[in-house]
């Protein structure tokens, strides 16, 4: 196997037009704390680092308010009304989550003293039965560049039960089955593998829920864990781009760039990445023998929002890897073998293997008012 090489060129094209209500939403009610009467025309302000300007709305006659088409992130919600003391809460909106808030405003009194009370957030979410770890874009950006190349390398630092196995897959809680990926609500049954399915680059993730136990029924049961991913949108980029260059030992080099922005109703985000390493298959061998590999990824997303409650999303991805089949120390010390039908000669025989793998996957999902209406997989 001294000169054997395996070449794989997977080309994955994903087409996801989505007609849907917002996957992430913050809504709630505002009432009088003493009389429990709804407060009409109260001002509600939503702030976040992913918003270029704060969003503002007012409550209706029933005291209700709602913010749709939000991205997963941390938000500050502030409520104020005439003759009432203002209130403010902070929350983290997870992928495909909907938060319902209840504000009870206290009527203002004629006092000469002001008391500030600070309370800690609850340690346990009583409405959630699953074991979930939410990882946002700020935590991903804090990782070294080499850890942001492969999705499997990104998950293990944040989840204590996630272990990278010898097969280059991530196993949760010792489960033999690996991860099942959901991208913007669409399921992919290919395990995130840095070799045969280059898949999604960590740099295009806005937020991801890593579910390790108590799985909701909507995800099924053929997996060891779930990655519920929401990708980055041009509505959050703000005409901004990045170029990143990383280098390390064992040729762990990578280059990537991204750019995103939006017009009034159209958002766009583009990303491309190239990487290489001398420990591509990363076998247990202490020495490196023919283990060089390289790959590339591309990603494009267009978001069209004709109204606040509706959204069209087009996602295109293309990925490929090209790598060598490594040898063991025993293979290196063993003399070259001859083909059975070839007589002994002075020159060394040439043994080669060439495998071409072409994969095309098309996922189409139709959503209306937040509920999945149809799905087709080809």
ChimeraX attribute file (.defattr): number of C-alpha atoms within 10 A of each C-alpha:
attribute: neighborCount
match mode: 1-to-1
recipient: residues
	/A:1	17
	/A:2	20
	/A:3	15
	/A:4	15
	/A:5	19
	/A:6	15
	/A:7	16
	/A:8	20
	/A:9	18
	/A:10	21
	/A:11	20
	/A:12	20
	/A:13	17
	/A:14	17
	/A:15	17
	/A:16	20
	/A:17	18
	/A:18	23
	/A:19	21
	/A:20	22
	/A:21	20
	/A:22	23
	/A:23	24
	/A:24	21
	/A:25	21
	/A:26	20
	/A:27	14
	/A:28	15
	/A:29	19
	/A:30	28
	/A:31	20
	/A:32	16
	/A:33	15
	/A:34	10
	/A:35	9
	/A:36	11
	/A:37	13
	/A:38	21
	/A:39	24
	/A:40	17
	/A:41	19
	/A:42	23
	/A:43	18
	/A:44	22
	/A:45	17
	/A:46	19
	/A:47	17
	/A:48	16
	/A:49	12
	/A:50	17
	/A:51	17
	/A:52	12
	/A:53	10
	/A:54	13
	/A:55	13
	/A:56	14
	/A:57	15
	/A:58	18
	/A:59	21
	/A:60	15
	/A:61	11
	/A:62	14
	/A:63	20
	/A:64	20
	/A:65	20
	/A:66	16
	/A:67	21
	/A:68	16
	/A:69	19
	/A:70	22
	/A:71	27
	/A:72	27
	/A:73	21
	/A:74	15
	/A:75	20
	/A:76	15
	/A:77	19
	/A:78	17
	/A:79	23
	/A:80	18
	/A:81	19
	/A:82	12
	/A:83	11
	/A:84	18
	/A:85	14
	/A:86	19
	/A:87	15
	/A:88	13
	/A:89	12
	/A:90	14
	/A:91	14
	/A:92	14
	/A:93	21
	/A:94	27
	/A:95	26
	/A:96	21
	/A:97	16
	/A:98	17
	/A:99	15
	/A:100	12
	/A:101	16
	/A:102	12
	/A:103	20
	/A:104	21
	/A:105	22
	/A:106	16
	/A:107	14
	/A:108	11
	/A:109	9
	/A:110	5
	/A:111	6
	/A:112	5
	/A:113	5
	/A:114	6
	/A:115	5
	/A:116	5
	/A:117	5
	/A:118	6
	/A:119	6
	/A:120	5
	/A:121	10
	/A:122	7
	/A:123	6
	/A:124	7
	/A:125	9
	/A:126	7
	/A:127	6
	/A:128	10
	/A:129	11
	/A:130	13
	/A:131	12
	/A:132	19
	/A:133	15
	/A:134	20
	/A:135	23
	/A:136	21
	/A:137	18
	/A:138	11
	/A:139	12
	/A:140	20
	/A:141	13
	/A:142	10
	/A:143	12
	/A:144	11
	/A:145	20
	/A:146	17
	/A:147	18
	/A:148	19
	/A:149	25
	/A:150	20
	/A:151	20
	/A:152	24
	/A:153	18
	/A:154	20
	/A:155	22
	/A:156	17
	/A:157	13
	/A:158	14
	/A:159	17
	/A:160	10
	/A:161	14
	/A:162	22
	/A:163	20
	/A:164	14
	/A:165	12
	/A:166	11
	/A:167	12
	/A:168	18
	/A:169	21
	/A:170	27
	/A:171	23
	/A:172	24
	/A:173	13
	/A:174	13
	/A:175	15
	/A:176	13
	/A:177	15
	/A:178	23
	/A:179	27
	/A:180	23
	/A:181	25
	/A:182	18
	/A:183	17
	/A:184	18
	/A:185	17
	/A:186	16
	/A:187	16
	/A:188	15
	/A:189	12
	/A:190	13
	/A:191	21
	/A:192	23
	/A:193	19
	/A:194	21
	/A:195	22
	/A:196	16
	/A:197	19
	/A:198	22
	/A:199	24
	/A:200	24
	/A:201	24
	/A:202	23
	/A:203	22
	/A:204	22
	/A:205	19
	/A:206	22
	/A:207	26
	/A:208	28
	/A:209	20
	/A:210	23
	/A:211	22
	/A:212	22
	/A:213	15
	/A:214	12
	/A:215	18
	/A:216	12
	/A:217	7
	/A:218	6
	/A:219	15
	/A:220	9
	/A:221	12
	/A:222	11
	/A:223	20
	/A:224	20
	/A:225	25
	/A:226	24
	/A:227	22
	/A:228	23
	/A:229	27
	/A:230	24
	/A:231	22
	/A:232	22
	/A:233	24
	/A:234	21
	/A:235	27
	/A:236	21
	/A:237	20
	/A:238	17
	/A:239	15
	/A:240	12
	/A:241	14
	/A:242	10
	/A:243	12
	/A:244	11
	/A:245	14
	/A:246	14
	/A:247	15
	/A:248	11
	/A:249	9
	/A:250	13
	/A:251	16
	/A:252	19
	/A:253	19
	/A:254	22
	/A:255	17
	/A:256	20
	/A:257	16
	/A:258	20
	/A:259	18
	/A:260	23
	/A:261	18
	/A:262	19
	/A:263	12
	/A:264	9
	/A:265	13
	/A:266	17
	/A:267	22
	/A:268	23
	/A:269	26
	/A:270	20
	/A:271	21
	/A:272	21
	/A:273	21
	/A:274	19
	/A:275	22
	/A:276	22
	/A:277	21
	/A:278	20
	/A:279	20
	/A:280	24
	/A:281	20
	/A:282	16
	/A:283	17
	/A:284	9
	/A:285	11
	/A:286	9
	/A:287	12
	/A:288	17
	/A:289	19
	/A:290	21
	/A:291	19
	/A:292	20
	/A:293	21
	/A:294	20
	/A:295	21
	/A:296	19
	/A:297	21
	/A:298	21
	/A:299	20
	/A:300	20
	/A:301	22
	/A:302	20
	/A:303	21
	/A:304	20
	/A:305	19
	/A:306	12
	/A:307	10
	/A:308	13
	/A:309	18
	/A:310	20
	/A:311	22
	/A:312	18
	/A:313	20
	/A:314	15
	/A:315	18
	/A:316	15
	/A:317	19
	/A:318	19
	/A:319	22
	/A:320	21
	/A:321	22
	/A:322	19
	/A:323	23
	/A:324	20
	/A:325	19
	/A:326	24
	/A:327	19
	/A:328	18
	/A:329	13
	/A:330	8
	/A:331	13
	/A:332	12
	/A:333	9
	/A:334	11
	/A:335	10
	/A:336	15
	/A:337	12
	/A:338	14
	/A:339	11
	/A:340	7
	/A:341	6
	/A:342	8
	/A:343	8
	/A:344	11
	/A:345	8
	/A:346	6
	/A:347	6
	/A:348	11
	/A:349	13
	/A:350	12
	/A:351	14
	/A:352	11
	/A:353	11
	/A:354	9
	/A:355	10
	/A:356	10
	/A:357	10
	/A:358	11
	/A:359	11
	/A:360	11
	/A:361	12
	/A:362	12
	/A:363	16
	/A:364	15
	/A:365	18
	/A:366	17
	/A:367	20
	/A:368	16
	/A:369	13
	/A:370	16
	/A:371	11
	/A:372	15
	/A:373	12
	/A:374	10
	/A:375	11
	/A:376	9
	/A:377	10
	/A:378	7
